[in-house]
Amino acid sequence: MRFVTLIVLVWLIVGAFASYQRGDFESGPENCAGAGTIALTVVAGPLNYFGINPEVTDCNVTIPQPSE
């Protein structure tokens, strides 16, 4: 179990470094798409170095409104 935890931790650290190299942390996320791109880059981790550049382009989600 410790080995799996170590692998996941290293994976996320590499993903955070990849996001840093892409410049995602320079100005901070301006909207939910920016935050989603940062999160997706961190989760994708080492895959970023194989040419996979995940991006979230739109976050328009229809949220149900409370009844009156």
Backbone as JSON, one array per atom type, in Angstrom:
{
  "sequence": "MRFVTLIVLVWLIVGAFASYQRGDFESGPENCAGAGTIALTVVAGPLNYFGINPEVTDCNVTIPQPSE",
  "N": [[0.83, -1.2, 0.0], [1.98, 1.23, 0.68], [3.71, 1.61, -1.43], [2.0, 2.17, -3.59], [0.89, 4.55, -2.69], [3.18, 6.15, -2.71], [3.76, 6.16, -5.46], [1.48, 7.51, -6.48], [1.78, 9.98, -5.19], [4.24, 10.89, -6.28], [3.44, 11.01, -8.95], [1.52, 13.12, -8.87], [3.16, 15.22, -8.04], [4.91, 15.46, -10.21], [2.99, 16.21, -12.1], [2.18, 18.69, -11.05], [4.56, 20.08, -11.37], [4.74, 20.05, -14.15], [2.53, 21.62, -14.77], [3.4, 24.01, -13.67], [5.6, 24.53, -15.37], [4.24, 25.02, -17.74], [3.24, 27.45, -17.19], [0.92, 27.88, -15.82], [0.51, 28.73, -13.21], [1.26, 31.37, -13.06], [-0.41, 33.72, -13.29], [-2.62, 32.92, -11.98], [-5.84, 31.26, -11.84], [-8.42, 32.67, -13.8], [-11.01, 32.06, -14.23], [-13.39, 29.34, -14.06], [-12.59, 27.6, -16.04], [-9.86, 28.02, -16.24], [-9.0, 27.14, -13.73], [-9.84, 24.51, -13.94], [-8.21, 23.6, -16.02], [-5.68, 23.75, -14.8], [-6.03, 21.87, -12.71], [-6.56, 19.56, -14.22], [-4.16, 19.29, -15.63], [-2.4, 18.79, -13.52], [-3.42, 16.33, -12.6], [-3.12, 14.77, -14.89], [-0.41, 14.53, -14.96], [2.66, 12.94, -15.62], [1.94, 12.37, -18.25], [1.83, 14.72, -19.65], [4.35, 15.19, -20.6], [4.52, 13.56, -22.75], [3.26, 14.76, -24.8], [0.57, 15.16, -24.41], [-1.6, 17.62, -23.83], [-3.7, 18.71, -21.77], [-6.67, 20.69, -21.68], [-9.22, 22.77, -20.39], [-11.9, 24.14, -21.88], [-14.41, 25.33, -21.57], [-16.72, 26.09, -19.03], [-19.42, 26.27, -18.62], [-21.98, 25.42, -16.81], [-25.17, 24.2, -16.21], [-26.87, 24.97, -13.46], [-29.23, 23.76, -11.2], [-31.88, 25.83, -10.1], [-33.14, 26.98, -6.95], [-36.47, 26.27, -5.87], [-39.22, 28.58, -5.69]],
  "CA": [[0.0, 0.0, 0.0], [2.87, 2.4, 0.71], [4.26, 1.78, -2.76], [0.96, 2.82, -4.39], [0.82, 5.94, -2.21], [4.37, 6.82, -3.21], [3.6, 6.36, -6.91], [0.47, 8.56, -6.67], [2.37, 11.24, -4.76], [5.22, 11.29, -7.3], [2.65, 11.35, -10.15], [0.94, 14.45, -8.68], [4.25, 16.19, -7.99], [5.32, 15.66, -11.61], [1.92, 16.97, -12.73], [2.26, 20.08, -10.58], [5.73, 20.68, -12.02], [4.37, 20.26, -15.56], [1.64, 22.78, -14.79], [4.27, 25.17, -13.42], [6.36, 24.78, -16.59], [3.33, 25.57, -18.74], [2.91, 28.82, -16.81], [-0.45, 27.93, -15.31], [0.45, 29.36, -11.9], [1.8, 32.73, -13.11], [-1.4, 34.74, -12.98], [-3.75, 32.32, -11.27], [-7.0, 31.04, -12.69], [-9.35, 33.79, -13.87], [-12.36, 31.51, -14.26], [-13.38, 27.91, -13.74], [-11.84, 26.88, -17.08], [-8.45, 28.1, -15.86], [-8.81, 26.23, -12.59], [-9.99, 23.14, -14.45], [-7.0, 23.27, -16.78], [-4.61, 23.49, -13.83], [-6.32, 20.6, -12.05], [-6.42, 18.48, -15.2], [-2.73, 19.15, -15.9], [-1.78, 18.13, -12.36], [-3.86, 14.95, -12.57], [-2.53, 14.07, -16.05], [0.95, 14.24, -14.52], [3.71, 12.69, -16.6], [1.44, 12.3, -19.63], [2.09, 16.0, -20.28], [5.64, 15.13, -21.26], [4.37, 12.76, -23.96], [2.52, 15.54, -25.78], [-0.84, 15.34, -24.06], [-1.76, 18.92, -23.19], [-5.13, 18.85, -21.47], [-7.2, 22.03, -21.43], [-10.66, 22.9, -20.22], [-12.22, 25.35, -22.64], [-15.65, 25.96, -21.19], [-17.27, 25.56, -17.78], [-20.81, 26.68, -18.47], [-22.76, 24.32, -16.26], [-26.49, 24.62, -15.8], [-27.1, 24.59, -12.08], [-30.64, 23.92, -10.89], [-32.21, 26.93, -9.19], [-34.1, 26.57, -5.93], [-37.86, 26.65, -6.15], [-39.67, 29.74, -4.91]],
  "C": [[0.87, 1.26, 0.0], [3.46, 2.68, -0.66], [3.26, 2.52, -3.66], [0.84, 4.29, -3.99], [2.0, 6.74, -2.72], [4.26, 7.12, -4.7], [2.6, 7.49, -7.18], [1.04, 9.92, -6.28], [3.38, 11.76, -5.78], [4.5, 11.73, -8.56], [2.1, 12.78, -10.03], [2.0, 15.53, -8.6], [4.75, 16.49, -9.4], [4.26, 16.47, -12.35], [1.93, 18.43, -12.32], [3.45, 20.78, -11.22], [5.45, 20.95, -13.5], [3.46, 21.48, -15.69], [2.43, 24.07, -14.55], [5.06, 25.53, -14.67], [5.5, 25.38, -17.69], [2.92, 27.0, -18.41], [1.51, 28.97, -16.25], [-0.56, 28.68, -13.99], [0.88, 30.83, -11.91], [0.77, 33.78, -12.72], [-2.57, 34.2, -12.17], [-4.94, 32.15, -12.19], [-7.97, 32.22, -12.64], [-10.8, 33.32, -13.88], [-12.28, 30.01, -13.99], [-12.65, 27.11, -14.8], [-10.35, 26.91, -16.76], [-8.14, 27.16, -14.71], [-8.92, 24.78, -13.04], [-8.78, 22.69, -15.24], [-5.84, 22.96, -15.85], [-4.82, 22.13, -13.17], [-6.12, 19.42, -12.99], [-4.96, 18.24, -15.54], [-2.03, 18.44, -14.75], [-2.16, 16.65, -12.33], [-3.27, 14.15, -13.73], [-1.07, 13.75, -15.8], [1.94, 14.04, -15.65], [3.22, 12.58, -18.04], [1.67, 13.61, -20.38], [3.4, 15.98, -21.06], [5.64, 14.24, -22.5], [3.51, 13.46, -24.99], [1.05, 15.72, -25.5], [-0.96, 16.63, -23.27], [-3.23, 19.17, -22.9], [-5.51, 20.3, -21.2], [-8.7, 21.94, -21.25], [-11.03, 24.21, -20.89], [-13.47, 26.06, -22.14], [-16.2, 25.3, -19.93], [-18.71, 26.0, -17.57], [-21.65, 25.48, -18.08], [-24.1, 24.87, -15.83], [-26.76, 24.08, -14.41], [-28.59, 24.78, -11.77], [-30.86, 25.03, -9.86], [-33.22, 26.45, -8.16], [-35.5, 27.04, -6.3], [-38.27, 27.81, -5.23], [-40.82, 29.41, -4.02]]
}
